Amino acid sequence: MKDFSKLEKQLGVEFKNKNLLTQAFCHRSYLNENPDSGLENNERLEFLGDAVLELVVTEYLYEKYPKQSEGELTNWRAALVNAKMLSEIAKKLGFNDFILLSHGEAKELGKARQYILANTFEAFIGAIYLDRGYKICQDFVKKNVVRELPEIIEKGLFKDAKSRFQEVAQEITGITPTYKVLEEWGPDHEKHFIIGVFLGEELVAKGEGSSKQEAELEAAKEGLEVKHW
C-alpha cells in the first residue's frame, strides 16, 4: 500500500480518517485485482467532490468579479474545472505516485490517465470536504485551482477551441481555418462525423463526433495540440 502520509505532508492537509484519503485514490480497476483490500472505489467521492469544487470556484468568481456577466463567469469556471486542467494540477501535486490502479490500467497513459487524474482530484476534494469541512476544502481549492485563473484570462484559455484556433491561426499564419467533412456514417438519428480542420490546403487535424459541431470542436482542439498553440 502507498504511504499517504507523504502526500499529506506535501499538500499540507492532514486527514483524521485515513481510510477516506486512501479511498479517494482507489480506482475501480484496483479492486478487480484486489477484491479483499477492504477498500471502496473513489466514484462516490468524485461525485461529491465535483459539486464541492464547482461551488467553491463559483462562489470565488461571484464575489471577486462583481462586474462580469454570467456567461463570462461560466466560461472561466469551465476552464478551471475541466478534465485537462484538473489533471495538470493533480500531476503537479504528485497524484500520479499515489493512485491505486490495476497493472493494466497503470500502463495506460495519455487521455485515459488524464481522466483518471482529474477524477481522482475531484474525489480528493470530496474526501477533504467530508473529513475537514468546507473551509479547509475552500482554502485548498483556492491555493491549487483558483491560482490558475490569471493565466486562463490572460491567454484566453476560457474560449472554446474553435475560437482560439481561429485567433491564433490568423495571428501566426494570416489564414482563417476552414472545416470539411471527411467521413460520415450512420442513420439520421445516429450520425457520426469525421471533420478536418484546414489552413489553406494543409490538413492540420481531424476530429470525430456525433454532430458536425462536436467534430469541429474536437478537430480544433487537436489542431491546437498539433501546432503547439
N, C-alpha and C positions, 0 to 999 in steps of 0.2 A: 504493500500500500504506500501511496505517496506521503511525504512528510508535509502536511498542510501548515504546520507551524511556521515553516519558512515563508510561505505565501502570506500568512498573517503579518509577519514582520515586514516583508516587502511592501505590503499595502497599508500598513498601519491600522489594520482593523482586526480586533481580537474577538473571536466568537465565543459565546457562552456555550452554545450547543454545537460541538464539533461535528456531530453527525450531519447537521444541516449544511455545514460547509462542504463536507465530502459529497453529500447528495447533489449539491449544485454542480459538481464536476463529473457526475456519473452519467455517461451517455448510455442509451438503451442497449447499444451493441455490447458493452462491457458485461451487462447482466446475462446476455446469451451465453457467454463463455464462463461466467462466474455466478451461476444461479444461487449458490449458497453464501454469497457475500453478505447477505443481510441488508443490502442497500436497496434504495428505490432509484429509478432514473430521475433525471432533472426536469422532466417535461412540465410537471405541475408548477414547479418553482419558476420555470421560464415563463409560463402563462401569467403568473403573478408579477414577476419582475418586469415584464413588458409593459404592464399597466402602470406600475410604480415609476418606472423610468420616464414614461410619457408624461405622467403627472408632474414630476419634478422639473422636467425640461419645459413643459407648458407653463407652469407657474413662474419659472425664472424668466422666460421670454415675455410673458404677460406683464410682469412687474418692471422689468428692465427696459422694455421698449414700448412705452405707452402710445407713441405716435404711429407705430407700424400697423398696417392693415392685417386683418385676419388671414388673408391669402399669403402675405409675405411671411408671417409668423409660422404658418403651416408649412411653407416650403423650407424655412430654416430648420424647423423641428424635424422634418422628414430627412434632411441632410445630416442631422446629428444622430438620429437613431436608426438609420438604415443598416443592413447587414454588413455592408462593406466597411463603413465607419466603425461599427462596434467590433468587428473582427480585428481591425487595425489596432484599436485601443486595447483589446484583450491581448493581442500579440505583444504590444509594448509592455503590458503589465506582467508578462511571463506566463500567461494562462496555458500556453501550449505544453509546458512542462508538467502540468497537473491534471489535465483531462484524463479521465479513465475511459479507455476505448478498447474494443476488441483488437486482436492482432491485425486483422484485415483492415479495419477502419483506421488504425494508426498509420497505415501506409498511404492512405488517401490524402492527397494534398490538393491544392487548387481550390476550386469552387466548393467542393464538398467540405473541406476543412474550414473554409471561410464561414459557412453556415453553422458548423458545429461550434466554432469560436464565438460567433455572435449570439447563438442560443445559450451557450454556457455563461456568457457575460450577463445576459438577462436573468438567467437562473441565479447567478451570484447576487444580483441586485435584489431579487426576491428573497434570498436567504438572509441578506443583511437586514432587509426590512422586517422580516419575522423575528430575527434574533436580537437586533439592536434598536429597532424602531425607525420612524420616519426621518428624524433629524440627522442621525449618523448616515443614513442612506442618502439623504439630500446632500450632505457635505461631500460624500464620496462621488456622487454624480457630478456635482459642480466642479470638483477638483479634477476629475478624469474625463468627463464627457463635454461639459459646457465650455471647457477651456479651448476646444477645437473651433468654437463659433467664429472668433475674429477671422481666422483663415478661410472659413467657409464663405463668409460675407465678402472678404477682400478678393478672393479668387472666383467668386460667382459659382461655387460648387453646389449651391442650392437650386440652380436652374436645371431643367431636365436635360438629358444627354443630347437631344437633338438641337436645342438652343445653343448649348455650349459648343457642340461640334461645329455648328454653323459659324458662330462668332470667331472661334479660333481659326477655322479654315480660311475665313475671309481675311482675318488679320495676317496670317502667315503666308497663305498661298494666293490670296486675292480671288479665290474661286468659291462660288456658292455650291455646296454639296447638292447632289440630286439622288433620288431613291428610285430603284427599279425593282419590280417583282421578278425574281429569278425562277422561282418554282411556286406552284400552288397545287393543293390536292385536297380531297375530301368533299363530302356533300355540303350543301349550303349552310346547314346548321353546325357543321363541324369542320369548317375550312381551316387550312393550315398554309402559312406563307413563309417563304424564304425571300428576304429582300436584301439587295445590295446597296451600299452607300458608295457613291462615286464622286471623285473630284476630277472633273473633265472626263477623260476616257479611263482613268485609273479606278479599278475596283478596290476600295480600301478595306472593306469588311462586309460580312454578311450577318444578318440577324434572323431569328426564327420566332414565330408567334402565331397565335390563333386569330389575330386580326392584323391588318396592314399596319395600324398604328403601333401595335406591340412589337411587331417585327422591325419596324423602322427605328424604334427606341433602342432595341437590342443591337441593331446594326451600328447606330450612333455610339452606343456605349463601347462596343467592340472597337470601333474606329478610333475613339479617344485613347484606348489602350494600345492599339497597333501603332499609332503615331506618337505615343508617349506624350500626349497633350493632357 
